[in-house]
């Protein structure tokens, strides 16, 4: 047999083995009799993402189609068999009761070659636990109270810029100005840096914040490989963060740390906590510190600005709710001698209901993700979650389930009256997750959201206009839930 014939037959064998392997992999749930949509090679059940559908649409369709058939349904995340949970008791067990079997998110991280991915969101196991314990003191209510005046001062700059824009045009696009506000808040509270993006929309921090969410290093195919086989991708020394983003955050952290050390500067911000951990023997490198500040920045600025934008959109469509919220804001501040303080803010109970309803209708993280460390049996032997399987908890689908929230597309803060909350299963509101791995920055996110809303609603009334998108459409390519295009509202100075 000649050389070329050997190569030909070897190639045939490799292709045949590959075909058999992937066919077996994509028939995983069919062989187990678990309901699921037919997968596509190589996208699994993500064939329509992101060109035609957001990830929320795909998991929501699965939820509404198969809910009631069992505690979970089958799903294929690219080439990886996964499950989508339907049963609220099972969701509670995964997030809380049996958390030790679901501590990991199973996301790609590569500390050596792609250090920004080794942050609190991406790390698993013992490293995640250690880091979570070290960072938790940053987000206590005491720390929030201390940072409150700093965030309010940025809010005052937001109002100045808003006044200037309103004088030029009564119709304002909300997404951009709110993102610039939260970038400046995070820049101050995380890095101790005045980003100045409110005055300069092209400021470096603002550009890098936008790029961090949209600038992709790889194609959908390569990203699918990384997500499906994170351990192999790590062994192949693959990277996910774009070079521009990586170099920017490493540089900013290195320069800031060196400046503070040289000039004996101490601030009560997130970076200072990391410096203290480094000095206390935690052994944090510049890259590890940059990874955590990158996480704080990325998770903090876009989530809060988007929440404020969605809230103002709904308040423009529901003037009675806007009036009621404004009345509460003014009353709480008047009771506090006319001063907008931390205590005045936390006394705003209707504000809490409004923001909760916004996050019910528009959960920024539409699916929570965990990975099973060991085989996990349920009450039905057929429904065992195999070791290593990715678990999706479809928060957006649960938030829009009419059996849980009647008329789910209606915006109604009264859903979060105490008696209404008590009538529902405790795992029916999941914008921040739940259990030991819930969002560590919950308090901070709420604080900057409340401050942004109080600042604007005390001084402006918001109306819809011809340019207001209704209904909202969403950016299918974005990981978070955010509107496609701008949110234009007509503003009226009070």
Helices and strands as residue ranges (DSSP letters): H 3-26, H 28-32, H 55-66, E 72-77, E 80-85, H 88-92, I 93-97, G 99-101, G 115-117, H 125-135, G 136-139, H 141-168, E 171-173, H 174-186, I 187-191, H 204-214, H 220-228, H 230-235, H 243-263, H 270-277, I 278-282, H 286-317, H 319-335, H 342-346, H 349-361, E 368-371, E 376-377, E 384-385, E 390-393, H 395-399, G 413-416, H 418-422, G 435-437, H 442-457, E 460-463, E 488-493
